[in-house]
Structure formats: C-alpha cells, structure tokens
Amino acid sequence: MTTSPHIVIIGSGPGGYVAAIRAAQLGAKVTILEEQVLGGVC
C-alpha cells in the first residue's frame, strides 16, 4: 500500500507558498496555515 505524506506549512510567504506548490507537485497532501492573506509580505 502506497501512501502520500501530509505536510503542514506554517506561513504562506515567499518560501512557504513555493514549498507548498512543490510538495503538491511531488504528490504530498498539503495544508497551509496563514493568519493573514496568501503570499505573505510581498
């Protein structure tokens, strides 16, 4: 049985947002926790 990892990323700034996209591309289930708006401070 093959399972996909579940990754939780805290913060969706420049690093977190890109990490979430890449993890999803590699087959992980991703949850992003963000207090404000997606994309962070940029």
C-alpha positions as CSV (number, residue, x, y, z in Angstrom):
1,M,0.0,0.0,0.0
2,T,1.4,3.4,-1.0
3,T,0.6,6.5,1.0
4,S,1.2,10.1,0.3
5,P,2.8,12.2,3.1
6,H,0.7,15.1,4.5
7,I,2.7,18.3,5.0
8,V,1.6,21.3,7.1
9,I,3.3,24.6,6.2
10,I,3.0,27.5,8.6
11,G,3.0,30.8,6.8
12,S,2.5,31.4,3.1
13,G,5.2,33.9,2.5
14,P,7.6,33.5,-0.5
15,G,9.2,30.4,0.9
16,G,6.1,28.7,2.3
17,Y,3.9,29.2,-0.8
18,V,6.6,27.8,-3.2
19,A,7.3,24.9,-0.8
20,A,3.5,24.0,-0.8
21,I,3.3,24.1,-4.5
22,R,6.4,21.9,-4.9
23,A,5.3,19.4,-2.3
24,A,1.9,19.1,-4.0
25,Q,3.6,18.6,-7.4
26,L,5.6,15.7,-5.8
27,G,2.4,14.1,-4.6
28,A,2.1,15.2,-1.0
29,K,-1.1,16.4,0.6
30,V,-0.5,20.0,1.7
31,T,-2.2,22.2,4.3
32,I,-1.1,25.9,4.6
33,L,-1.8,27.8,7.9
34,E,-1.8,31.5,7.3
35,E,-3.1,34.3,9.7
36,Q,-3.3,37.0,7.0
37,V,-3.5,36.8,3.2
38,L,-1.8,34.2,1.0
39,G,1.5,35.4,-0.3
40,G,2.9,36.9,2.8
41,V,4.6,40.3,2.8
42,C,5.5,40.7,-0.9
